[in-house]
Amino acid sequence: YRRDLVSARAALIVGLGMFAVNVTLVAFGPYELSLVGLETQQPKNMSPPSLLLAGHAIMLCALAIAASPAITRWAQRPRVWWLTV
């Protein structure tokens, strides 16, 4: 995101698309809602990494890229910057 290879709008579209994929995988696929590994869970979401876990990681990264312009504007305020330094 630092080199602006992906715009905030494109990242938002990818993030929302991956959210829809994740909801579909949980609602209609074999995956359970919890991404925490449990012994009773079949198939396990963490070991080996599942499609749901990969989709979740992509979604979170895309939403962070989409939010970066707003976070940057917020962090440039003097009081906020003073608290971070």
ChimeraX commands (.cxc) that place a marker at each C-alpha (Angstrom):
marker #1 position 0.00,0.00,0.00 radius 0.5
marker #1 position 2.96,2.27,0.58 radius 0.5
marker #1 position 3.74,2.53,-3.15 radius 0.5
marker #1 position 0.04,3.06,-4.00 radius 0.5
marker #1 position -0.15,-0.05,-6.15 radius 0.5
marker #1 position -3.71,-0.62,-4.90 radius 0.5
marker #1 position -6.12,2.28,-4.48 radius 0.5
marker #1 position -8.25,2.60,-1.38 radius 0.5
marker #1 position -11.37,2.02,-3.47 radius 0.5
marker #1 position -9.98,-1.16,-5.03 radius 0.5
marker #1 position -8.88,-2.39,-1.59 radius 0.5
marker #1 position -12.36,-1.74,-0.22 radius 0.5
marker #1 position -13.92,-3.72,-3.07 radius 0.5
marker #1 position -11.51,-6.62,-2.47 radius 0.5
marker #1 position -12.14,-6.50,1.28 radius 0.5
marker #1 position -15.91,-6.56,0.88 radius 0.5
marker #1 position -15.66,-9.28,-1.75 radius 0.5
marker #1 position -13.55,-11.45,0.54 radius 0.5
marker #1 position -16.01,-10.81,3.37 radius 0.5
marker #1 position -18.77,-12.20,1.13 radius 0.5
marker #1 position -16.59,-15.22,0.28 radius 0.5
marker #1 position -15.90,-15.83,3.98 radius 0.5
marker #1 position -19.59,-15.62,4.89 radius 0.5
marker #1 position -20.42,-18.02,2.05 radius 0.5
marker #1 position -17.73,-20.50,3.15 radius 0.5
marker #1 position -19.06,-20.49,6.71 radius 0.5
marker #1 position -22.75,-20.55,5.78 radius 0.5
marker #1 position -22.64,-23.14,3.00 radius 0.5
marker #1 position -19.18,-24.70,3.19 radius 0.5
marker #1 position -17.57,-27.14,5.58 radius 0.5
marker #1 position -16.01,-24.47,7.82 radius 0.5
marker #1 position -17.09,-23.45,11.30 radius 0.5
marker #1 position -17.36,-19.83,12.40 radius 0.5
marker #1 position -14.46,-19.98,14.85 radius 0.5
marker #1 position -10.98,-19.45,13.42 radius 0.5
marker #1 position -9.49,-20.63,16.71 radius 0.5
marker #1 position -8.30,-24.21,16.49 radius 0.5
marker #1 position -10.43,-26.60,18.52 radius 0.5
marker #1 position -9.99,-30.35,18.83 radius 0.5
marker #1 position -13.66,-30.97,18.03 radius 0.5
marker #1 position -13.56,-28.87,14.85 radius 0.5
marker #1 position -13.59,-30.70,11.51 radius 0.5
marker #1 position -12.07,-29.55,9.23 radius 0.5
marker #1 position -9.62,-27.52,11.28 radius 0.5
marker #1 position -9.23,-23.90,10.20 radius 0.5
marker #1 position -5.69,-23.33,11.44 radius 0.5
marker #1 position -3.69,-26.48,10.82 radius 0.5
marker #1 position -3.30,-26.84,7.90 radius 0.5
marker #1 position -4.33,-23.31,6.97 radius 0.5
marker #1 position -7.71,-23.30,5.30 radius 0.5
marker #1 position -9.23,-21.32,2.47 radius 0.5
marker #1 position -11.30,-19.51,5.12 radius 0.5
marker #1 position -8.18,-18.44,7.00 radius 0.5
marker #1 position -6.50,-17.20,3.81 radius 0.5
marker #1 position -9.64,-15.29,2.85 radius 0.5
marker #1 position -9.80,-13.74,6.30 radius 0.5
marker #1 position -6.17,-12.57,6.06 radius 0.5
marker #1 position -6.74,-11.07,2.61 radius 0.5
marker #1 position -9.90,-9.34,3.84 radius 0.5
marker #1 position -8.15,-7.78,6.85 radius 0.5
marker #1 position -5.20,-6.57,4.78 radius 0.5
marker #1 position -7.47,-5.09,2.11 radius 0.5
marker #1 position -9.61,-3.29,4.69 radius 0.5
marker #1 position -6.49,-1.90,6.38 radius 0.5
marker #1 position -5.30,-0.55,3.01 radius 0.5
marker #1 position -8.76,0.94,2.39 radius 0.5
marker #1 position -8.70,2.65,5.79 radius 0.5
marker #1 position -5.14,3.98,5.46 radius 0.5
marker #1 position -6.07,7.41,3.97 radius 0.5
marker #1 position -8.48,8.09,6.84 radius 0.5
marker #1 position -6.00,6.83,9.44 radius 0.5
marker #1 position -3.25,8.98,7.91 radius 0.5
marker #1 position -5.44,12.10,8.05 radius 0.5
marker #1 position -6.38,11.32,11.64 radius 0.5
marker #1 position -2.77,10.65,12.66 radius 0.5
marker #1 position -1.56,13.95,11.18 radius 0.5
marker #1 position -3.48,15.93,13.77 radius 0.5
marker #1 position -0.99,17.47,16.21 radius 0.5
marker #1 position -2.53,16.04,19.38 radius 0.5
marker #1 position -2.75,12.50,17.99 radius 0.5
marker #1 position 0.80,12.68,16.63 radius 0.5
marker #1 position 2.06,13.94,19.98 radius 0.5
marker #1 position 0.55,10.89,21.69 radius 0.5
marker #1 position 2.23,8.48,19.29 radius 0.5
marker #1 position 5.73,9.91,19.48 radius 0.5
marker link #1:1,2 radius 0.2
marker link #1:2,3 radius 0.2
marker link #1:3,4 radius 0.2
marker link #1:4,5 radius 0.2
marker link #1:5,6 radius 0.2
marker link #1:6,7 radius 0.2
marker link #1:7,8 radius 0.2
marker link #1:8,9 radius 0.2
marker link #1:9,10 radius 0.2
marker link #1:10,11 radius 0.2
marker link #1:11,12 radius 0.2
marker link #1:12,13 radius 0.2
marker link #1:13,14 radius 0.2
marker link #1:14,15 radius 0.2
marker link #1:15,16 radius 0.2
marker link #1:16,17 radius 0.2
marker link #1:17,18 radius 0.2
marker link #1:18,19 radius 0.2
marker link #1:19,20 radius 0.2
marker link #1:20,21 radius 0.2
marker link #1:21,22 radius 0.2
marker link #1:22,23 radius 0.2
marker link #1:23,24 radius 0.2
marker link #1:24,25 radius 0.2
marker link #1:25,26 radius 0.2
marker link #1:26,27 radius 0.2
marker link #1:27,28 radius 0.2
marker link #1:28,29 radius 0.2
marker link #1:29,30 radius 0.2
marker link #1:30,31 radius 0.2
marker link #1:31,32 radius 0.2
marker link #1:32,33 radius 0.2
marker link #1:33,34 radius 0.2
marker link #1:34,35 radius 0.2
marker link #1:35,36 radius 0.2
marker link #1:36,37 radius 0.2
marker link #1:37,38 radius 0.2
marker link #1:38,39 radius 0.2
marker link #1:39,40 radius 0.2
marker link #1:40,41 radius 0.2
marker link #1:41,42 radius 0.2
marker link #1:42,43 radius 0.2
marker link #1:43,44 radius 0.2
marker link #1:44,45 radius 0.2
marker link #1:45,46 radius 0.2
marker link #1:46,47 radius 0.2
marker link #1:47,48 radius 0.2
marker link #1:48,49 radius 0.2
marker link #1:49,50 radius 0.2
marker link #1:50,51 radius 0.2
marker link #1:51,52 radius 0.2
marker link #1:52,53 radius 0.2
marker link #1:53,54 radius 0.2
marker link #1:54,55 radius 0.2
marker link #1:55,56 radius 0.2
marker link #1:56,57 radius 0.2
marker link #1:57,58 radius 0.2
marker link #1:58,59 radius 0.2
marker link #1:59,60 radius 0.2
marker link #1:60,61 radius 0.2
marker link #1:61,62 radius 0.2
marker link #1:62,63 radius 0.2
marker link #1:63,64 radius 0.2
marker link #1:64,65 radius 0.2
marker link #1:65,66 radius 0.2
marker link #1:66,67 radius 0.2
marker link #1:67,68 radius 0.2
marker link #1:68,69 radius 0.2
marker link #1:69,70 radius 0.2
marker link #1:70,71 radius 0.2
marker link #1:71,72 radius 0.2
marker link #1:72,73 radius 0.2
marker link #1:73,74 radius 0.2
marker link #1:74,75 radius 0.2
marker link #1:75,76 radius 0.2
marker link #1:76,77 radius 0.2
marker link #1:77,78 radius 0.2
marker link #1:78,79 radius 0.2
marker link #1:79,80 radius 0.2
marker link #1:80,81 radius 0.2
marker link #1:81,82 radius 0.2
marker link #1:82,83 radius 0.2
marker link #1:83,84 radius 0.2
marker link #1:84,85 radius 0.2
view
